[in-house]
């Protein structure tokens, strides 16, 4: 496990450094301006490097990979779609078609789908999805892919959250004796660690050297969806479904809250804006690094609550209603984003409270 992790990390860093000059020559860079927080043109090749490093690392494994072929096919489909979008923005409908296609590949052909949601509502009734399993699973997979994409708005944020989730799944797989899953998850953690070495702001004056791009977020979003479903359903079923929700809690809450608010205003749920939590923290005076660390801390806390409920065997209905309560608090706070931002400014940096708020979230 340690060896494959190291191989994946080295490949990830090496490929990023190798591809960056090419990206700059062909114009595959994210230029500053508008809603973007960075101040210089940044290569969007993190996703390319991660995908290539992942696939090359897989080839080093001396294990049968037939059971994983649908994951590789679905990942390749969303990766190519995201890469095309990085070069030239594609219509949302085209991205959704590709995401649904990839989801159908792993749900129908790969037989990785949500069929049992556990005892969410009460301790006496288990929720079996029956014929709804396929469309519901596709909906969840597409939702996770887009939640991953929407969370990718800050140096180190989406990569850090995903590394936390994959690290937990790696430990679960290792403890359960799932040899193949352990090796593949070690590869995922390795390529993500390599990426974060060049993407996370270890100092406020050191911006990211590379971005994931849509190719990376869509690829990683499909990977996390695959493992969360696989680890909560038979025949693996090493976690309860509600635990997976807590592990990926912050991206789920932020995405659902922002989409509901947009629709309430008569806007498209996918229209870009500056109303995500990281935008509010930045406008409140937090640095990019501190904003990322704050959100990573929140994500870690939510995941810890979910794991505590799993290990203590708390009733799934308690964990479900608890998550709904946390989401309600989060949604109400985000609905008052203007007031929240001013309050955070007052606490974080009183000097800023007298300065004009140039970028109101528009609440």
C-alpha positions as CSV (number, residue, x, y, z in Angstrom):
1,X,0.0,0.0,0.0
2,X,2.8,2.4,0.9
3,X,4.6,1.7,-2.3
4,X,1.6,2.3,-4.6
5,X,0.8,5.5,-2.7
6,X,4.4,6.7,-3.3
7,X,4.4,5.8,-6.9
8,X,1.1,7.6,-7.5
9,X,2.3,10.7,-5.6
10,X,5.6,10.9,-7.6
11,X,3.7,10.4,-10.9
12,X,1.2,13.1,-10.0
13,X,3.8,15.7,-9.2
14,X,6.0,14.7,-12.1
15,X,3.2,14.8,-14.7
16,X,2.0,18.2,-13.4
17,X,5.4,19.7,-13.7
18,X,5.8,18.1,-17.2
19,X,2.5,19.3,-18.5
20,X,2.5,22.9,-17.1
21,X,4.8,24.3,-19.9
22,X,2.6,22.7,-22.6
23,X,-0.5,24.1,-21.0
24,X,0.9,27.6,-21.1
25,X,1.9,27.3,-24.8
26,X,-1.6,26.0,-25.9
27,X,-3.5,28.4,-23.7
28,X,-5.0,25.8,-21.3
29,X,-4.9,28.3,-18.4
30,X,-7.5,29.9,-16.2
31,X,-7.2,33.7,-16.5
32,X,-8.1,36.0,-13.5
33,X,-11.1,38.2,-13.5
34,X,-14.8,38.2,-12.8
35,X,-15.8,35.8,-10.0
36,X,-12.3,34.2,-9.9
37,X,-10.1,34.7,-6.8
38,X,-6.6,34.1,-8.3
39,X,-4.4,36.9,-9.6
40,X,-2.5,35.3,-12.4
41,X,-3.1,32.9,-15.3
42,X,-2.9,29.4,-13.8
43,X,-2.6,26.1,-15.8
44,X,-5.7,23.9,-15.6
45,X,-3.8,20.6,-16.0
46,X,-4.2,19.1,-12.5
47,X,-7.1,17.0,-13.7
48,X,-5.1,15.7,-16.7
49,X,-2.1,14.8,-14.5
50,X,-4.3,13.1,-11.8
51,X,-6.1,11.0,-14.4
52,X,-2.9,9.9,-16.2
53,X,-1.1,9.3,-12.9
54,X,-4.1,7.2,-11.6
55,X,-4.3,5.1,-14.8
56,X,-0.5,4.6,-14.9
57,X,-0.4,3.6,-11.2
58,X,-3.3,1.1,-11.8
59,X,-1.1,-0.6,-14.4
60,X,1.5,-1.3,-11.8
61,X,-0.9,-3.4,-9.7
62,X,-0.6,-7.2,-10.0
63,X,-4.3,-7.7,-9.4
64,X,-7.3,-8.6,-11.7
65,X,-9.1,-5.4,-12.7
66,X,-12.0,-6.8,-14.6
67,X,-14.5,-5.8,-11.8
68,X,-13.3,-2.2,-12.1
69,X,-13.7,-1.8,-15.9
70,X,-17.0,0.1,-15.7
71,X,-15.4,2.6,-13.2
72,X,-12.5,3.1,-15.7
73,X,-14.9,3.6,-18.6
74,X,-17.2,6.0,-16.7
75,X,-14.2,8.0,-15.4
76,X,-12.7,8.2,-18.9
77,X,-16.0,9.5,-20.3
78,X,-16.4,12.3,-17.7
79,X,-12.7,13.1,-17.9
80,X,-12.8,13.7,-21.7
81,X,-16.0,15.8,-21.3
82,X,-14.4,17.9,-18.6
83,X,-11.2,18.3,-20.7
84,X,-13.2,19.6,-23.7
85,X,-15.0,22.0,-21.3
86,X,-11.6,23.3,-20.0
87,X,-10.5,24.0,-23.6
88,X,-13.7,25.6,-24.7
89,X,-16.8,25.9,-22.5
90,X,-19.4,23.4,-23.5
91,X,-23.2,23.7,-22.9
92,X,-24.4,22.4,-19.5
93,X,-26.7,20.0,-21.4
94,X,-23.6,18.3,-23.0
95,X,-21.9,17.9,-19.6
96,X,-25.1,16.4,-18.1
97,X,-25.5,13.9,-20.9
98,X,-21.9,12.7,-20.4
99,X,-22.4,12.5,-16.6
100,X,-25.7,10.6,-16.9
101,X,-24.0,8.3,-19.5
102,X,-21.1,7.6,-17.1
103,X,-23.5,7.0,-14.2
104,X,-25.6,4.6,-16.3
105,X,-22.4,2.6,-17.1
106,X,-21.6,2.0,-13.5
107,X,-25.1,1.6,-12.2
108,X,-26.5,-0.8,-14.9
109,X,-23.4,-2.5,-16.3
110,X,-21.2,-2.2,-13.1
111,X,-24.1,-3.0,-10.8
112,X,-22.9,-0.3,-8.4
113,X,-26.1,1.4,-7.2
114,X,-28.1,2.5,-4.2
115,X,-30.7,-0.2,-3.4
116,X,-30.9,0.2,0.4
117,X,-30.9,3.5,2.3
118,X,-31.0,1.9,5.8
119,X,-33.3,2.8,8.6
120,X,-33.4,6.5,7.8
121,X,-36.9,7.4,8.9
122,X,-37.4,5.0,11.8
123,X,-35.6,2.1,13.5
124,X,-38.3,-0.3,12.5
125,X,-38.5,0.2,8.7
126,X,-35.6,-0.2,6.3
127,X,-35.9,1.7,3.1
128,X,-35.5,-0.5,0.0
129,X,-35.6,1.4,-3.3
130,X,-36.7,-1.3,-5.6
131,X,-37.3,-0.1,-9.2
132,X,-36.4,3.5,-8.1
133,X,-32.8,2.3,-7.4
134,X,-31.5,3.0,-10.9
135,X,-32.8,6.5,-11.5
136,X,-32.1,7.5,-7.9
137,X,-28.5,6.2,-8.1
138,X,-27.9,8.1,-11.4
139,X,-29.3,11.3,-9.7
140,X,-27.0,10.9,-6.7
141,X,-23.9,10.2,-8.9
142,X,-24.6,13.2,-11.1
143,X,-25.3,15.3,-8.0
144,X,-21.9,14.3,-6.4
145,X,-20.0,15.1,-9.6
146,X,-21.5,18.6,-9.7
147,X,-21.1,19.1,-6.0
148,X,-17.4,18.4,-6.4
149,X,-17.2,20.8,-9.3
150,X,-19.0,23.6,-7.4
151,X,-16.7,23.2,-4.4
152,X,-13.7,23.7,-6.6
153,X,-13.5,27.5,-6.2
154,X,-10.5,27.9,-3.9
155,X,-6.9,26.8,-3.8
156,X,-6.7,23.4,-2.0
157,X,-10.4,23.3,-1.1
158,X,-11.9,20.5,-3.2
159,X,-8.7,18.5,-3.3
160,X,-8.4,18.7,0.5
161,X,-12.0,17.7,1.1
162,X,-11.7,14.8,-1.3
163,X,-8.4,13.6,0.3
164,X,-10.2,13.5,3.7
165,X,-13.0,11.4,2.3
166,X,-10.8,9.0,0.3
167,X,-8.4,8.7,3.4
168,X,-11.4,7.6,5.5
169,X,-12.4,5.1,2.9
170,X,-8.9,3.8,2.6
171,X,-8.8,3.1,6.4
172,X,-12.2,1.4,6.2
173,X,-11.0,-0.8,3.3
174,X,-7.7,-1.7,5.0
175,X,-9.4,-2.6,8.3
176,X,-12.0,-4.7,6.4
177,X,-9.4,-6.6,4.5
178,X,-10.5,-5.3,1.1
179,X,-7.2,-5.8,-0.7
180,X,-8.0,-4.5,-4.1
181,X,-10.0,-1.5,-2.8
182,X,-7.2,-0.6,-0.4
183,X,-4.6,-0.5,-3.2
184,X,-6.8,1.6,-5.5
185,X,-7.7,4.0,-2.8
186,X,-4.0,4.3,-1.9
187,X,-3.4,5.4,-5.5
188,X,-6.2,7.9,-5.3
189,X,-4.8,9.4,-2.1
190,X,-1.4,9.4,-3.6
191,X,-2.3,11.4,-6.7
192,X,-4.4,13.8,-4.7
193,X,-1.5,14.4,-2.2
194,X,0.8,15.1,-5.1
195,X,-1.7,17.6,-6.6
196,X,-2.2,19.4,-3.3
197,X,1.5,19.9,-2.9
198,X,1.2,22.2,-5.9
199,X,-2.4,23.5,-5.4
200,X,-2.7,24.2,-1.7
201,X,-1.6,27.6,-0.3
202,X,0.9,26.7,2.3
203,X,1.6,30.4,2.6
204,X,-0.7,33.3,1.8
205,X,1.8,34.7,-0.7
206,X,2.2,31.4,-2.5
207,X,-0.7,30.9,-4.9
208,X,-1.6,27.6,-6.5
209,X,0.7,26.5,-9.3
210,X,-2.0,24.4,-11.0
211,X,-5.8,24.0,-11.0
212,X,-7.9,20.8,-11.3
213,X,-10.1,22.1,-14.1
214,X,-13.4,20.4,-14.9
215,X,-11.6,17.4,-16.2
216,X,-10.3,16.8,-12.6
217,X,-13.4,17.6,-10.7
218,X,-15.7,15.5,-12.9
219,X,-13.2,12.6,-12.7
220,X,-12.8,12.8,-8.9
221,X,-16.5,13.4,-8.4
222,X,-17.3,10.1,-10.2
223,X,-14.6,8.3,-8.2
224,X,-16.0,9.5,-4.8
225,X,-19.5,8.6,-5.9
226,X,-18.4,5.1,-6.9
227,X,-16.7,4.4,-3.6
228,X,-19.4,5.9,-1.4
229,X,-22.0,3.8,-3.0
230,X,-19.9,0.7,-3.1
231,X,-19.0,0.9,0.5
232,X,-22.6,1.4,1.7
233,X,-24.3,-1.3,-0.3
234,X,-24.1,-5.1,-0.5
235,X,-21.9,-7.1,-1.0
236,X,-19.3,-4.7,0.5
237,X,-21.5,-2.6,2.9
238,X,-18.8,-1.5,5.3
239,X,-20.5,1.8,6.1
240,X,-24.1,2.9,6.6
241,X,-25.5,5.1,3.9
242,X,-26.1,8.0,6.3
243,X,-22.4,7.9,7.3
244,X,-21.5,8.5,3.6
245,X,-23.7,11.6,3.7
246,X,-21.9,13.0,6.7
247,X,-18.5,12.3,5.1
248,X,-19.4,14.3,2.1
249,X,-21.6,16.7,4.1
250,X,-20.1,20.1,3.3
251,X,-20.2,19.8,-0.5
252,X,-23.8,18.4,-0.3
253,X,-25.0,21.2,2.0
254,X,-23.3,24.0,0.1
255,X,-24.5,22.7,-3.3
256,X,-28.2,22.1,-2.3
257,X,-28.4,25.4,-0.4
258,X,-27.0,27.4,-3.3
259,X,-29.2,25.7,-5.8
260,X,-32.4,26.2,-3.8
261,X,-31.7,29.8,-3.2
262,X,-31.1,30.4,-7.0
263,X,-34.4,28.7,-7.9
264,X,-36.3,30.7,-5.3
265,X,-35.1,33.8,-7.1
266,X,-36.2,32.4,-10.5
267,X,-32.7,31.8,-11.6
268,X,-31.1,28.7,-13.1
269,X,-29.7,26.4,-10.3
270,X,-26.5,26.2,-12.3
271,X,-26.0,29.9,-12.8
272,X,-22.6,31.1,-11.5
273,X,-22.5,33.6,-8.7
274,X,-20.5,34.6,-5.6
275,X,-22.8,33.1,-2.9
276,X,-20.9,30.0,-1.9
277,X,-19.6,29.8,1.7
278,X,-16.0,30.4,0.5
279,X,-17.1,33.6,-1.2
280,X,-18.7,34.8,2.0
281,X,-15.6,34.1,4.0
282,X,-13.4,35.8,1.5
283,X,-15.6,38.9,1.5
284,X,-15.5,38.9,5.3
285,X,-11.8,39.4,5.2
286,X,-10.4,35.9,5.4
287,X,-7.4,35.1,3.3
288,X,-7.6,32.3,0.7
289,X,-5.5,30.0,2.9
290,X,-7.6,30.7,6.0
291,X,-10.8,30.3,4.1
292,X,-9.7,26.9,2.8
293,X,-8.5,25.7,6.2
294,X,-11.8,26.9,7.9
295,X,-13.9,24.9,5.4
296,X,-11.6,21.9,5.6
297,X,-12.1,22.0,9.4
298,X,-15.9,22.1,9.0
299,X,-15.8,19.2,6.6
300,X,-13.5,17.3,9.0
301,X,-15.9,18.0,11.8
302,X,-18.9,16.7,9.9
303,X,-17.1,13.6,8.8
304,X,-16.0,13.0,12.4
305,X,-19.6,13.2,13.6
306,X,-20.7,10.7,10.9
307,X,-17.9,8.3,11.9
308,X,-18.7,8.7,15.6
309,X,-22.3,7.7,14.9
310,X,-21.0,4.7,12.9
311,X,-18.7,3.5,15.5
312,X,-21.1,4.1,18.4
313,X,-23.9,2.4,16.3
314,X,-26.3,5.3,16.9
315,X,-29.7,4.8,15.2
316,X,-29.5,5.8,11.6
317,X,-32.7,7.8,12.0
318,X,-31.0,9.9,14.7
319,X,-28.1,10.6,12.3
320,X,-30.4,11.4,9.5
321,X,-32.5,13.9,11.4
322,X,-29.3,15.3,12.9
323,X,-27.9,16.0,9.4
324,X,-31.2,17.6,8.4
325,X,-31.0,19.9,11.5
326,X,-27.4,20.8,10.6
327,X,-28.4,21.5,7.0
328,X,-31.3,23.7,8.2
329,X,-29.0,25.8,10.3
330,X,-26.5,26.0,7.4
331,X,-29.3,27.0,5.0
332,X,-30.7,29.7,7.3
333,X,-27.2,31.1,7.8
334,X,-26.5,31.2,4.0
335,X,-29.9,32.8,3.4
336,X,-28.7,35.7,5.6
337,X,-25.3,35.8,3.9
338,X,-25.1,39.6,3.9
339,X,-25.6,39.7,7.6
340,X,-23.3,36.7,8.2
341,X,-20.6,38.4,6.1
342,X,-20.8,41.6,8.1
343,X,-20.8,39.7,11.4
344,X,-17.7,37.8,10.3
345,X,-16.0,41.0,9.2
346,X,-16.7,42.5,12.7
347,X,-15.2,39.5,14.5
348,X,-12.4,38.7,12.1
349,X,-11.2,42.2,11.2
350,X,-13.0,45.2,12.8
351,X,-11.2,47.6,10.5
352,X,-13.0,46.1,7.5
353,X,-16.5,46.8,9.0
354,X,-16.0,50.5,8.0
355,X,-14.9,49.7,4.5
356,X,-17.4,49.3,1.6
357,X,-18.6,45.8,0.8
358,X,-17.8,45.8,-2.9
359,X,-19.0,42.3,-3.7
360,X,-22.3,41.7,-2.0
361,X,-23.6,38.2,-2.4
362,X,-26.8,39.9,-3.5
363,X,-29.0,38.6,-0.8
